[in-house]
Amino acid sequence: MEFYEVIKKRKSVRKYKTDPIPDEVLNRILDAGRIAPSAKNIQPWHFVVIREPEMKKKVAEACRNQFFIADAGAIICGCALEKIAWGRMGNYMAAWPHDLSIALEHMILAATNEGLGTCWIGAFDEGMVKDVLGIPDGVRVVALTPVGVPAEEAKDRGRLNLEDIVSHDKFETKRDTERK
């Protein structure tokens, strides 16, 4: 698939067939995350791949009962190694949430290129996910994604126009910047 076609085709899939993901396909997707950029090239990440049906159900429960993710062939849990991540982005924040997000997005686009669906899962109870997957202290769960064969066409939820989100040379927006 052509690159911009992949970007446009990626949608949040919330209904999956239970088909397994072939190892070679899953490994290509994981490798896309492995080669992602990170601050100072530290690569402060670890990915847990969940394929066993009972484990997928437990993870789905920890993701605020989003049980549709358990139907996908696999779930990828993106973990950040907080203690080794670069800590001075912008002189005020650590890089681990950004680094992990870039790597997971690489995987999501790779999955789209493979004809598979994904859904960025940010609604989860970190403590529950860590308990289910045996993730130690000092490692943060940033996001998860199911990876699987879509059971239906994902809905297009629309996007803002460029002029609504881009300014040139200085910050200008007509959008309300206060959260409601």
C-alpha positions as CSV (number, residue, x, y, z in Angstrom):
1,M,0.0,0.0,0.0
2,E,1.2,3.5,-0.7
3,F,2.2,5.4,2.5
4,Y,-0.5,8.1,2.5
5,E,-3.1,5.5,1.6
6,V,-2.1,3.6,4.7
7,I,-2.4,6.7,6.9
8,K,-5.9,7.5,5.4
9,K,-7.1,3.9,5.7
10,R,-6.2,3.6,9.4
11,K,-9.3,3.7,11.5
12,S,-10.3,2.5,15.0
13,V,-11.7,-1.0,14.6
14,R,-14.1,-2.1,17.3
15,K,-15.2,-5.4,16.0
16,Y,-12.9,-8.3,15.1
17,K,-13.0,-11.7,13.6
18,T,-11.3,-14.3,15.9
19,D,-8.8,-15.3,13.1
20,P,-5.2,-15.8,14.4
21,I,-2.4,-13.5,13.2
22,P,0.4,-15.4,11.4
23,D,3.7,-15.1,13.2
24,E,5.5,-13.6,10.2
25,V,2.9,-10.8,9.9
26,L,2.9,-10.1,13.7
27,N,6.7,-10.0,13.6
28,R,6.7,-7.4,10.8
29,I,4.3,-5.3,12.8
30,L,6.4,-5.6,16.0
31,D,9.6,-4.8,14.0
32,A,8.0,-1.6,12.8
33,G,7.8,-0.5,16.5
34,R,11.4,-1.7,17.1
35,I,12.8,0.7,14.5
36,A,10.8,3.7,15.6
37,P,12.7,6.8,16.8
38,S,13.1,7.7,20.5
39,A,14.7,10.5,22.4
40,K,18.5,9.9,22.5
41,N,17.8,6.6,20.8
42,I,17.3,5.0,24.3
43,Q,14.3,2.9,23.0
44,P,12.7,2.7,26.5
45,W,10.0,0.3,25.6
46,H,8.9,-3.3,25.9
47,F,5.8,-4.8,24.2
48,V,3.7,-7.7,25.6
49,V,1.9,-9.6,23.0
50,I,-1.2,-11.4,24.3
51,R,-2.7,-14.2,22.2
52,E,-4.0,-16.7,24.7
53,P,-7.8,-16.3,24.9
54,E,-8.2,-16.2,28.7
55,M,-5.4,-13.7,29.0
56,K,-7.0,-11.5,26.3
57,K,-10.3,-11.6,28.3
58,K,-8.5,-10.5,31.5
59,V,-6.7,-7.7,29.6
60,A,-10.0,-6.6,28.1
61,E,-11.6,-6.5,31.6
62,A,-8.6,-4.3,32.8
63,C,-9.3,-2.0,29.8
64,R,-12.6,-0.9,31.4
65,N,-14.5,-3.9,30.1
66,Q,-13.8,-3.3,26.4
67,F,-14.4,-6.9,25.6
68,F,-14.2,-6.4,21.8
69,I,-10.4,-6.3,22.0
70,A,-10.4,-9.9,23.2
71,D,-11.8,-11.1,19.8
72,A,-8.8,-9.8,17.9
73,G,-6.0,-12.2,17.0
74,A,-3.6,-10.4,19.4
75,I,-3.4,-7.5,21.8
76,I,-0.2,-5.5,22.1
77,C,0.5,-3.8,25.4
78,G,3.0,-0.9,25.1
79,C,5.1,-0.5,28.2
80,A,7.6,2.3,28.8
81,L,10.8,1.7,30.9
82,E,10.3,5.0,32.8
83,K,13.6,4.9,34.7
84,I,15.9,4.7,31.6
85,A,14.0,7.1,29.4
86,W,15.4,10.5,28.5
87,G,14.1,12.9,31.1
88,R,14.6,16.5,29.8
89,M,12.3,17.0,26.9
90,G,11.5,20.7,26.8
91,N,13.3,21.1,30.1
92,Y,10.2,19.9,31.9
93,M,9.1,16.3,30.9
94,A,10.3,12.8,30.4
95,A,10.2,11.3,26.9
96,W,8.8,7.9,27.7
97,P,5.1,8.6,26.9
98,H,6.2,10.1,23.5
99,D,8.7,7.4,22.7
100,L,6.3,4.6,23.4
101,S,3.5,6.4,21.5
102,I,5.7,6.8,18.4
103,A,6.7,3.1,18.4
104,L,3.1,1.9,18.9
105,E,1.9,4.2,16.1
106,H,4.5,2.6,13.8
107,M,3.0,-0.8,14.7
108,I,-0.6,0.5,14.1
109,L,0.3,1.8,10.6
110,A,2.2,-1.5,9.9
111,A,-0.9,-3.4,10.9
112,T,-3.0,-1.3,8.6
113,N,-0.6,-2.0,5.8
114,E,-1.0,-5.7,6.4
115,G,-4.8,-5.3,6.1
116,L,-5.4,-5.6,9.8
117,G,-7.4,-3.4,12.2
118,T,-6.3,-1.8,15.4
119,C,-7.7,0.6,18.0
120,W,-5.7,2.8,20.3
121,I,-6.7,1.8,23.8
122,G,-6.0,4.5,26.4
123,A,-8.9,3.6,28.7
124,F,-7.5,1.1,31.1
125,D,-6.7,0.6,34.7
126,E,-2.9,0.5,34.8
127,G,-2.7,-1.4,38.0
128,M,-5.1,-4.1,36.7
129,V,-3.2,-4.4,33.4
130,K,0.1,-4.7,35.3
131,D,-1.3,-7.3,37.6
132,V,-2.6,-9.4,34.7
133,L,0.6,-9.2,32.7
134,G,3.1,-9.3,35.5
135,I,4.5,-5.8,34.7
136,P,6.9,-4.6,37.4
137,D,7.2,-1.3,39.2
138,G,9.1,1.3,37.2
139,V,7.5,0.2,34.0
140,R,4.5,2.2,32.8
141,V,1.6,1.0,30.6
142,V,1.1,3.7,28.1
143,A,-1.4,2.2,25.7
144,L,-2.7,-1.1,24.2
145,T,-4.0,-2.1,20.8
146,P,-5.9,-5.1,19.5
147,V,-4.5,-6.3,16.2
148,G,-6.9,-8.4,14.1
149,V,-9.0,-9.0,11.1
150,P,-11.8,-6.4,11.1
151,A,-15.3,-7.9,11.2
152,E,-16.8,-4.8,9.7
153,E,-15.8,-1.6,8.1
154,A,-14.6,1.0,10.6
155,K,-16.5,4.2,10.7
156,D,-14.9,7.4,9.4
157,R,-15.2,9.8,12.3
158,G,-13.9,12.9,10.4
159,R,-11.0,15.1,11.0
160,L,-10.5,18.9,11.3
161,N,-9.3,20.8,8.3
162,L,-5.7,21.9,8.2
163,E,-6.6,25.6,8.6
164,D,-8.2,24.7,11.9
165,I,-5.0,23.1,13.4
166,V,-2.1,24.8,11.7
167,S,-0.7,28.3,11.9
168,H,2.5,29.7,10.5
169,D,5.3,31.6,12.2
170,K,3.3,32.2,15.4
171,F,0.5,30.5,17.3
172,E,-2.9,31.6,16.2
173,T,-6.2,29.6,16.5
174,K,-9.9,30.3,16.4
175,R,-10.5,27.2,18.4
176,D,-11.4,27.3,22.1
177,T,-8.3,26.1,23.9
178,E,-10.1,25.6,27.2
179,R,-11.4,22.1,28.0
180,K,-15.1,22.0,28.6
